[in-house]
Amino acid sequence: MGSKPSRLKKLFPLLILVLLAGCVNAQQVTPTQTTKPYGIIDTADLKMTSCDFEKDANAMVLFDYAVVTHTGYTIKMQRHKRIKIFNNNAKDVANIRIEFQRSTNDEMITDLEAETINLNNNTIEYTDVDKKLIYTEFTDNNTKAIVFTFANIKPGSVLEFVYTWTTADPHNYPDWTFQSSIPCRYSEFDAGFPIAPIFSVYRKVLQPLFRDSTVKLDDKGAEKHMWALAKVPSFKSEPFMDYPEDYLQQILITRNAKYFTWAFISGSILADENVGQQLNKNLDNEAKIIAKAKTLKTTDEKISYLFDTVKNTMKWNKQDHAFADEGVKKAWDKKTGNSTEINLILFDLLKKANVNSSLLVLCTRDHGKIDPQYPNVSHLNRVVVYYPVDSAKYYVLDASNPYNNYNSIPPDLIGLNALFIDPSSKKFSMKLIKNEAAREVILVNGSIGADGKLQGNTEISGLANNREKYLRQYNEQGKTKYIEQLQDKFKGLKITALTLDNLAIDTLPLVQTFEFQYNLTAPDGNYMYFNPNLFSGFDKNPFLNETRISTIDFGRLNTYLINGHYKIPPGYKIDVLPKPVMMRMPGNGITFRRFTAQQDGLMVINYTIIYNRSLFTKEEYTAIRDFYKKMYELLNEQIVLKKQ
């Protein structure tokens, strides 16, 4: 072990508890898996050059340890984290951001210390983070963060920091996440509870707990729970994950469901000054808007007008919170607000125009999934508007996204559970936002030259939610980059002209038409090879891994119609034309059909891909992977042309 620095270091006394906690699960904690006091480090950790259980990692967490105490109305968490840098690709982990709430009874971060530890000629050197370079960043009205960057970083460095988090809200118990983007050698959460029934604990772990023990603190029900994982792999996103955050290994703690129900949460939301009390506010110049809405004949016309008015007037500040940060009046005056502020404004205008709607409070996909059996307010982060058209149809209105339209379910909300609240009746329920079918039609007309060059035109028509996908890409990238990213998918492709129709008409499909030139594989003697899988979007198989941990979520029911017509080059004939084929997944979840034909020097290649389901369990992954493997083989099966 390296010697302790001569200058006085603030120790982290509670860390010693990791060595004293009992009831270890049939394993013995080894020295490399225990924590160390702040400033005390083994030389072996400084000399380490790679993670022994994830060899390609650029960095790893040596340990992450926290002790939580609950005394009276105060909850305190003391945390100590140590990170090892292996190479220059990991320097971004030196940028630390510790977020906490501004409005939850004065959450505070105190006693922060941070240092870089290096081994220089077998001498351990310490570089403190300059206190002047530690600053507080105000993210929004509810969130702030302590932000700092470690100094003197190089391959081999060890970074460590300690801090104390405190809240005066006795129900605001912190959660714990074992997993991050880098592997973790050891992570432990010691949680003290004054009276056990106050909280419910939800353990989301995929590997055996290294430590899972409970110690009684008194005879009144107070307990300490200790959970630990060792050799935690880095978290890697998978294609088409349904709720990425739900697959992080975590300990989640919330108020006991016996006392903290969805009914209680709904009532609290309506009573909250930043949600329910924001309804029915008088907005500047709203009278003119409402008067015009009332002149429209149908309810659909009123909804369309008010939705577009709010969407085109307000700019989303990219913040998702289940409450109004600054209030709807201030947001309206500034023409900028978070998603909830924008949608509460829409709700108010609809109500004043005699369009009775309700609220949906939800958790976006990147924030986790609402579990109807697990009441939890902490993950709720957006409010949208619900309007029932009839007994079978409804609208979900989110005016914060400029690409949404009023009569199509926003694609990022499809399939989510949401808390339905009717402010008028005070009734609530849990609703699943239904899936909505989308359709994409791709028409390719081309002519192949004897030199192996293909030229022609393509029309891509995006209906329903596929319109939003392309429109967003085009607006965010701009025309030049939009063309470049399409060309990058196909080596040898050049787009010479591009037009987009129906850009401003939400109810019509977005139609892209472009002229193109494409260099096929150069003729090989008497043969020419042509892969007709062009512009389909199915250019790379996303399901190549052998295993999977998450549900596969394609987002929506979708139909792809890809129709290609190609003129055969003069002096050539078709030698091999792929055969027509029909393929179905077990249970008919996805179907694939290929139709091929030739006539009068013209080849016809049509693909139809239909998603009859949008969700597939991880247990169905083998079937998905096998289906996609075969489908991509069929999509990329080449046509062989032979010189006559």
N, C-alpha and C positions, 0 to 999 in steps of 0.2 A: 504494500500500500504506500502511496506517496505520502509524504509528511504533511501534516496540517499546516496551512500558511501561518507565518509568524504574526501577521496582523490579526486582530480579533475578528472572528467570523460569527455572524448570528447563526446559532444552531437552530435546528428544527426539531425540538425535543419529542414531539409526538411521533416522529418517524420510528423511534425505537419500539413502538407498539407492534410493528409488523413482526418483530422477533418474539413477541410475547403472546400473540394471539393464539388461542388453542384450537383444537378440533380441526386439524388440517386433514384434507381428504386423502388419506392413505399415501400421501407423498410428503417428502421432507423438503423444506425450502433449502436450496443450496445457496452458497454465498453469492453466486452470480445473479441470483434472482431476488435478493433482498435489497432494500433501499439503504442508502447511506445518509448520514447527516449532511447538511449543506456545507460544501467546501471540503468534504472528505471523500477521496476517490481512490479506487484501486488503479495502480499503474497499468494493470492488464487491460482495463477499459480504455485507457489512453492509447495503448499500443494496438488495440483491436483494429483490423482492417476490413472486416466484412461481417455481415449478420449470418450467424451459423445456420439459421433456419429459413433465410430468404436471401440467397447469395447475391442477387442482382440489385439489392436495395442500395440507394444512395445515402441513406441515413436510417437510424433506428432510434426509438425511444428506449433508453436503458431502463428507466422506471418512471411511472407516473403514479403518485400516491396522494391520497387525500383522507383527512379525518374530519368528520362532521359532528358537531355537538349541538344539542338543542336544549337551551336553558331558558325557561320562561317564554318570553315572546321573541327571543333572539335565536337565530340559527347562524352558526359560524362554521365555515369550511377552511381548513388550512391545507394548502396543496404544495407539493414539491415535485417538479418534473425535471428530468435529465435526458438530454438528447445527444447522440453520437453522430458526427459528420464523417462520412467515408470518402467523399470526393467532391469536386467542385460543382457537380450537378445538384447538390443538396443545399446550396447556400440560401435558397429561399426559405428554408425552415428556420433561419435565423431571424426572420421577421415575425414578431409575436404580436398577436391581437387578442386581448381578453375582453370579451363583451359582457356587459351586465346591464340591468334595467335601471332606468332613472326614476320610474314612477312606482316601483314596487316597494313602498315603505323604505326608501333610501338604501337601496343596495349599495355597498361600498367595497372597494378594493383597497386594502392597506398593507403595510409591512412588506412591500414588494422589494425583493433583491434579485439581482441577476448577474451572472458572470460567465465568462468564457474560460475554459481550462485547457491549457496546452502542455504538451511534454516537449521540452527543449533541451537537448543534450542530457536526457535523463533527469532533468529538473522540472518539477511541476510549476507552471506559471499561471497566475490568475489575472484576468482582466475584467474589472467591474464594468457594468453598463453605467455610463454617466447618468446620474439622476436628472440632469438638465435635458437629457435626450429622451426621457420617458414623459410622454404627454397623454392627455385625455382628449379623445376625439368624440364629438357629439354626432352620432349617426342620424338621429331623429329625435323627436320629442320624448321618445320612450327608451331609447337605447343609447348607451355610450360605451366607449372602449378604452382600455389602457393599451397604448401602442408603443413598441420600442424595437430596436434592432441590436443584436449582439455585435460586438466589435472583435477584431483580430481573429476572424474566421479562416480556417484552412482545413484541408483534409486531415483528419485525426482529432480535431477539436471536439471538446465536450461542452455543451451548453446546459446551464441549469438555472432555474428560477424558482422562487418561493413567493407565495402571497397568501393573504387572508381575505376571504370573501365573507361579508356579513349582511344579514337582512333582519329587519325588525318585524317582518311578516311571518308569523309562526307557521303558516301553511306553505310558504314559498321554499319548499325543500329542493335542493339541487339534484339533478340527474347526474349520471356518470357514464361516459363513453370510453370503452376500453380500446377502441379501434380508430385508426386514422389512415391517412394516405401513406404512412411509413409504418414498418413493423414495430412491434413493441415487445421487449423482452419480459417485462413484468408490469402489471397494472393492478392496483388494489384500491378499493373504496371501503372505508370504515365508516359506517353510518350509525349514529346514535339517535334513538327515538325515545321521547319521554314516556309516551303511552302508546303502545303498539297499535291499537285500532284506529288511530287518527289517520294513518297513511296506508296506502296500498302500494305494494312493490310488484313491478312487472319486469321479469328478467328476460332479456333477449340475448341469449348466448348460443352460439353454434358449436362450441367446443367445450370439453369438460372443464368445469370450474376448478382452478388450482386450489382455491381456498373458498370454503362456504361454511361459515361458522356463526354462531350466535352466543352472546354472553349477556346474562341478566345483570342489569345495573342496580336495581333495587327491587323491593317487593311490591311495587305499584304498577309494574308492567313495563318499566323502562328497559330498553334493550340496546345492545350494540350488535349490528350485523356486519360481517366482514366478507366481502366478495373479492376474489382475485383471479386473474387469468395470466398464464405464462405463455410465452412464444405466440403472441397474437399476430397473425399475418396482416399485411397491409390491406386496406380495403380497396378493391378494384371494381369499378363500375362494369356492368354487363350490358350488352345491347338490349334495348327494349325492357329495361327494368321498370316495374310498376311504381314503386316508392323507394328510391335508393336509400334514403335515410333509415328506413325500417330494417335494413339488413346490416346496419352497423351493430356490433355487439355492445349492448348497453344495459344499465340498470336504470329503469324509469320509476320515479316515485311521485305519486299524486295523492290527493286527499282520498280517504276511504270512500268507495262507491256507495257505502251504506248511508253516508251523510252528504256526499258530493255527487249528485245525480245530474242527468241531462236536464231535468226539470229545473233544478237549482241553477245550473249554468244558464239556461234560457232566461230565467227570471233576472239573473244578474246582468246579462247582456242588455236586456230591455231597460233595466234600472241604471245602467252605467252612463255616466255623464258624457262619455266619449263614443257611445254607440246609440242606445235607445233614446237618450236625452238630446241627441243631435237631430232627431226626426222633427219634421214640421217647423223647421227654421224658415224665416223669411229671407229670401235671397234678393239681392239687388236686381231690378229689372225682370224679375220672374213673372210679373203680371202679364207682360206682353207675350212671353213664351206660352204661358198657360192659356191665354185667350186664343192664340192661334191654334193650339192643340184642340181646344174645344170646338173649333169650327170644322174640324176634320170629321168625315162621316163615320168611318169604321174605327173600331178599337185598334186594329192592326196599323192603320194609318197614324193614329195618335202615338202608339208605341214606337213606330219607326221614326217619326218626327222627333220625339223627345229623346230617344236613344241617340240618334245622329247629332242632335243639338248638344247633348252633354259630351258625347265622344269627340266631337269636333271643337268644342269650346275648351274642354279640360285637357291638360297634359299630365300623364301619369309620371310621378317622380321616381318610379321603379321601386317603390317601397310597398311591401305587402304586410299590413297589420290588420288585426280584427277590430280596430278602433280608429277613431279619427285623431290624427296627431295634433292638428291645429284647429280642428272644428270645420264643419262644412261651410260656414259663412266665410271664414278666412280663406279656405281653399278656393271657393267660388270667386272671391275677389282677386285672388292671385292667379286664377286660371290654372292652378297646379295643385295636385294633391296625391295622397296615396290611393290605392285601389278602393279601399272601403269608403273614403271620403267621396270619391267620384260616384260610387254606386249608391251611397245614401242620398246624394243630390238627385240622382235619377229616380230613386224611390219616391222622394218628396214631390217631384214634379209630376210623376205618374199619378200619385194620390190626389194632388190638387187638380189634375185634369180628369178626375173621376175614373181612373184606371186602377182598380184595386189589386195590389200585388203584395207579395210577402218577401221575407228575407231568407237567404241561405247563407249560413256561416260555415265556412269550410277550411280545410287544410290543403294547400296546394301540394302537388306531387313531390316537389323537392323538399317538402317540410314534414312528410310522414303521412300516414293514413289514419283517418278517424276510425276507431274501433267502437261500434255501438255498445259493446259490453264493457267498455273501459272509459268512463267519463273523464275527460281531460281537457282543460281549457288552454293549456300552455302552447299547444301546437296550432290552434286556430289562428289563421293569418289573413283571411280575406272574407269580405261580405259582398254578395252579389244579390241580384233581384230575381224573384221567381214570379212568373205570371202563368196561371192555368188557362189555356185556350179552351179546352173542353175536357171531358173525362179521360181522354186518352193522350192528349197533347199538351205540352207546356213549353214556355220559353225560359231560358236561363240567360239573363242579361248582365253582361259585364262590359261596361262602357270604358273601362280603363285601358283596354287593348284597342288601338286604332284599327286593327284588322278584323275585329269581330263585327258581326252583324246581328240584328235583333232576333231573327227567326232561325238561326242556326246555333246549336249548342257549341260554345267555345271549345276548341279541340283540347285545350289543356285542362278542361274540367270534366270531360267525358269519363264516366266510370267512377267518379269520386262519391264517397259518402258525404252528406252535408246535413247540418242541423237546420231544419226548417222552423222558422219562427214567424208567426202572424202577429204583428204588433197590435192589430185591432182586437183580435179575440184572445190574445195572450196564449194561444195554443202553440204547441211545438210537436215535432216528430223528427224521425231520422229518414232521410230520403237518399236513394241512390240515383245520381244523375245518369239518365239513360244513355245507352250507346246510340250513335247516330250514323247512318250509312253515308259513305262518301264514294265518289266515283271519279276516276281519272281515265281519260281517253287520249291515246297517243297515236297519231297517224303519221307514217313515214312514207314518203314517195321519193325514190331515188333511181339513178341510172349509173350502172357500172361501166367504166371505160376499159378498153383493152389494156391500158397501162396500169390497171389496178386502182384507179381513183374512182371514188363514189361521190356523186354530188346530187343534191336534191333539196327538199324542204320538209320540215316537220311541224306539226301542229299539236300542241299539248293543251288539253282543255281540263281545267281543274274545277270540279263541282264540289259544293258544300265545303268541308273543312280543308280540302286540298287547295282551294283558292287561297286561303289564309297562308298556307305554307309557302307557296311561290311568291305571293305578294310581299310577305315579310322579307324573304330573301332578296327580292329585287330592290325594295326600298332601302334596306339596311346596307346592301353591298353597292348599290348603284349599277348602272347598266354595264359599264366596262368590267368591273369585277365579277358581276353576275355571269357574263359571257366567259370570262377567264376560268371561273370555277367549273363551268360546264365543259369547257375544252380540256381542262386538266384531267377529267375523268377518262378521256379517250385520247391516247397518244395519236397524233396525226389528224385530229379533228380541228377544223377551222370554221367558225361561224361568221358568215359574211354580212348577214342582216338579221335584225331581231325587232319584232313589234309585239306589243302587248295590248290587247283589246279588253274593254269592260273594266278598266282600272278603277273607275269611280262608281260603278254600279254594283252594289253588294249582292243583289239578288240574281245576278247573271254569272256564269262561269268566267273565270279568268282564262283568256285564250292567248297562248304564246305561239307565235309563228316565226320560224327562222329558216334562213337559207344556210346550207352547209356544204363543206367539202371535206372528204375523209379519205385518207390514204389507207387502203387495205394492205394486207400482206402482199409484198411484191410477187408477181407470178413466178412460179417455180417450174421452169421448163414448160411443159404443156398444161400445167394445172394452176388454178387460182383458188384461193380459199377466202371464204366470206363468213364472218360471224354476224348474224342479223340482230343480235341483242343490243340494239342502239337506243339510247334515250329513255330506257324503261325505268331507270332508277335502281334496277336490280343488277348493279355492276359488281358488287362484292358481297359474298356470303357472310352474314354477321354471326352465324352459329357454327363456329369451328372448334370451340372448346369442348373437351370431353365431359365436363361436369358444369353444373349451374346451381346457384344458391337462391335465385329469385324467380318470381313469377314473370312470365313473358307477357308483356302488355303492348299490343300493336296500336293501342289508342282508340281505334274505331273499327267498325265494320267497313271494309273497303273492297272495291272492285277495280281492277286494272284491265283495260282493254288496249292492247298494243298491236296495232295493225300495220304491217309493212308490205309495200309493193315495190319491187325492184326490177328494172330492165336488165336483161342479160347482155353482157358486152358482145359486140359483133365478132363473129368468128369463134364463139364459145358455145357450149351446150352444158346442161346440168349433168354432172356425172353422179353426184350423190346429193340427194335432197332428204333432209330429216323427215322421218315418218310422222304422221299425225299421232297424237298420244293424249290420253286422259288419265289423270292421277289424282287420287284423293287421300287425305290424311285419315287415319282411323277416326271414326265419329264424324267425318265430313267437315272437320274444322276449317281446313283450307283445301281448295280444289285448284288444279292446274290443268289447262288444256292448251295443246299446240295443234294448230291447223296449218297444213302446208299444201300448196298446189302450184302447178305451172301450166301456162298456156300462152301460145303465140309470143314466145320470147320474154314472158313476164313471170317472175316468181312472187308468190303470195305467202307470207309468213305471219300468222296471227297467234298471239298469246293471250289467254284469258286467265287471270289469277283472282280468285274470289276468297275473301276472308269472311267466313260465316260466323266466326267467333273472334273476339279481340283479346281474350285472356286465356292463357294456358299455364297450368301449374308447372312447378319445377319437376314434378314426377313425369310430366309429359315431354320433358326436354329431349329425351332420346328420340322420340317420335318426330318432334319438330326438327331436330338436327338431321335425322335421316331423310326426312321429306325435303328439307332445303338442299341437302347435298345432291339428291337426285334432280330436284327442280333446276338447280344451277347448271348441272351437267346438260340438261335438256335445253335450257336457255342459251347455253354457249356452244351447243353442237353446231359445227360448221357446215356450210354448204360448199361442195366441191364443184368447181367449174372446170371443164376440160376443153382444150383447144380442138376445134374440128379439123 
